[in-house]
Amino acid sequence: MTSDTLVRFRPDRSVRADVTWRLVLVVLAALAVALELPAWARVPMSAVAALATGIFFLRRYRRRGFLDALLTAVGGAVVLLALLGLVLNYLPGGLSVVNWGIGVGLLEVVLLVVLAVTLPPLPVRAAVRRRLPLASLGWAAGIAVVLIGALGWSVASFDATHVEPLAISAEPSGDSFVVTVTSGRNEGPYELDLVTSTGRSKIADAVSVGPDTDYAISLTLPADTRGQVQLVKPGSTSSVRELILDTTNATGETE
C-alpha cells in the first residue's frame, strides 16, 4: 500500500519500538516542564522530544515527497500550537509554562499514536529507490534550527517576564509588624529605612533576596504613629519600594 489513506492496522515490532522510545522522551519532557526544572534542563528535553516526533512524522507521512511532508509538518505544528495557546488562554488558570508543556506533550503523544496505527510503513524497495535532494536537506536543517531557536527563545522570554517582582509587605504580629522583602530574582544589597515625622532611621542593612531567599524583620512602632518603611539602595534616600505602617489601625498598605 503506497497511498496515504488513513487505514488502521497493527504496527509491527519496529514501529512499536520507534514509537515507544519517542513516547518516553515526550513524557520526560512534559515532566520536566510540569516540575518546573531550570530552563537549561527542560528546553533541550522539549526540543529533542519535538524533533523526534517530527522525524517520525516525516518517516511515516508522505504524499508528493519529502518537501511536501516537511511543509505539512511545519504548517501543521504552527496551527496546532496556535490553537493550543488559544484554548489554554481561556482556561481558568490561563496560559502558563506548566499547562503549555503538558498540552504540547499530549499533542505529541496523540500524533505519535495516530501515525503508528494509521499509516503503514514505507516499503523497503521504495525507500531504497528514493533519493533525498541535498537542497531539501539544507532547507530541513534550516527549518529545524529556526524551530528549536524559536522554542528556546520563547521559553527564555517567558521565564524572564514571568518572575515575581521585588516587593515589600508587612503582617501585624501582636504589638509589632513583620516586614518581609521578596523577589523572584537575585536582588540587593539594599537597606531598610523607617521614616516618621521625627526623621529617618535605618532598621536593616545588607538586605539581599532571591528566588529561594526572603528577608524578614520584626518592627515595633509607638502607638498612634504613621511611618514609611522604605527599601533603598545603600547611601540613597530614594525608595525602590515603600510600605506605609499605621499603628492607629494596625494595618499595612503598600505604595
N, C-alpha and C positions, 0 to 999 in steps of 0.2 A: 504494500500500500504506500503510495507516494503522495497522496493528496493530503490537505490539511483539515479534512473533515474531522470534527471532534467526536471520535468513536471511543467509547470506554473499553479498555482492555486491561488484562492483568500484567503489570510490568514485570520484567524478568529480574533476575538477581542483580545484574549490573546496574540496572536503572534504580532498583531499591537501594543499592549501596550508594549511588550518586546522590539520591535524594536524602538519605539518612544523615550523611555527614554534613550536608548543607543545612538540614533542619537543626542539627546540633549547633552549628555556627550561628544560625539565626536566633535560636533560643538563648545562647550565651550572650549575644549582643544585646538582646532585649533585656536580659537580667542585668547586664552592666549598666544600661540606662535606667532601669527601674530602681536599682540600688544606688543610683547617683554616684557612680565611680568617677574619678577625675577624668577630665576631657582627654588626657593623653592615653587613657585606657579604653574608654568607650568609643571614641571616634575611630581608631583603627579597626576595632572589632566590628563596628557597624559598617564601615567601608568594605571590609573583607566579606562580610555576610551579604551585602548588597551586590558586590562584584561576583561572588559565587552564584547567587541567584540569577544574575544577568547572563552569566556564561551558560548556565543550564538552559535558560530560555533560548539563547542563540543556538544551542545544540539541538533543541527539541522542536523549535518552531521554524518553519521555512515555507515560503510562498514563491517568491521570484528570485531568491538568492539571499546571500549573506547581508547585503546592504539593506534589502527590504526588511529583514528580521531585525537588523540593528536600529533602523529608523523606527520600527514598530515598538521595539523595547524602550528606546529613549522617549518617544512620544507618549507611550502608554504610562511610563513611570512618572512623567511630568503631570499628566492628567490625574492619575491615581493619588499622587502626593498632594496635589492642589485640592482634590475632593476630600482627602483625609483631613487636611488642615481646616477646611471649611466646616466639616462635621464636628471636629474636636472643638472648634471655636464656639460652637453653640451648646456644648455640653456644660453642665453646672460648674465643673472645675476649670473650664476654659482650656486653652492650648498651653501645654507645659512640656518640658523635656521628657518627663516620665510617660505621660499618655501618648506623646508623639512617638517615642521609641517603641512602646508596646504596640501602637497602631501599625507602624511600619513593619514590625516583626510579624504581626498577624497577616498583613498583606503578603509578605514574602512566603509565609507558610502555606497560605491558600494557593498562591501561584505555583509553588513547587509541587504541591499535591495534584493540582489540576493538570499541570504539564505531564506529570508522571503517569496519570491514569487515563489521559485522553489522547495523547499523541504517541503513536508507535515510534520506535527508534528508527533512525535513518538506515536504510540498507547499507551493508558494508561496501558493496560494489559501487553504489552511487557516491558514498563518502570518499572512496579511493579515487574515483574519477574526477571529483570536483577539485578545482584549484582556486585558492584564495588570492585575489589580486593584492599586490603589495600596497596599492593605494588605499584599498579597503582596510588593511591592517593599520595604516597610518591614521586614517580617519577614526577607526575604532580606538586606537591608543589615545588620540587627542580628546575624543569624547569622554573616555574613561577618566583621564586626568582632570578634565573640566568638572565632571560629576563629583569625583572624590574631593577635589578642591572646594567645590561649592558646598558639599556636605560639611567638610571641616570648618569652612568659614562661617556657615550658618550656626553650627554648634558653638564655636568660639564667640560669635557675636551675641548669641542668646545668653551664654554664660556671663559675658561682660555687662550686659544690660539688665539681667535679672539677678542682681546682687543686692542683699539687704543694705540700705544706706546707713551712713553714720547717724546715730540717733542717741538722744539722751532722754531718760524717763525717770520718774520717781513714784514710789509707792509709800503711803503712810505706814509706819510701824510704831505703834504706841505714841510716844511723845516726839518721835523723830521721823525722818524720811530716809528711805534707802534710794539713793541716786545711782542709776545704772547707765553706763555708756556701752553701746553695742555697735557692731559694724560687720558687714559681710565680707569685707576685705581688710587687709592689714592697714591700720591707721595709727598715727602717733609719731613721737610723743606729744601729748597735749597737757594742759593744765586746767584745773577746775577752780574757778573763782566764784566767790559769793559777793554779790553787790546788793547793798541795802542803803537805806537813807543815811547811814553813818559812814559809808565808804566801801571800799573794795578790799577783800581779804582772800588769800589763797587757801583753799581747803585740800588740794591734792596736786601733785606734780608727777611727771613721768607716766602719764596715763596713755597706755598703748592697748589697742583692742584689735581683734581679728575674727575670722570665721568661728574659731573654737575658743576664743578668749574674750570674755566680758570684763568690765571693770565696775565694781560696786563699792559704795562708801556710804556710811550712815552719817546723817547730818541732822543736827538739832537746832531749831530756830527759837528765839524767845517768843513768848506769847504775843499775839496781835502784831506780828511782823510780816511784812511782804518783802520778799527778796528775789533776786535773779541768780540762778546758777548758770554760769557761762563756761562753755568749753572753748578755750582759747589756745593759740599757739604760744610757746614759751617766749616771754618778753613782749607779748602783744596784749592789747585790751579789746581788740575786735573779736567778737564772739563768732565761732564757727557754728555752734549750736547753743541754744538758750532755753532755759526752763524757769518758769515762774513758780515760786512756792509761796503760799499764803497760809499762815497759821491761824488766821481768823476763821477759815472753814476747813482747814486740814486737807486741802486737795492740791494737786499739782497739775499744771497745764503747760503744754509745750508751745513754743512760738517758732 
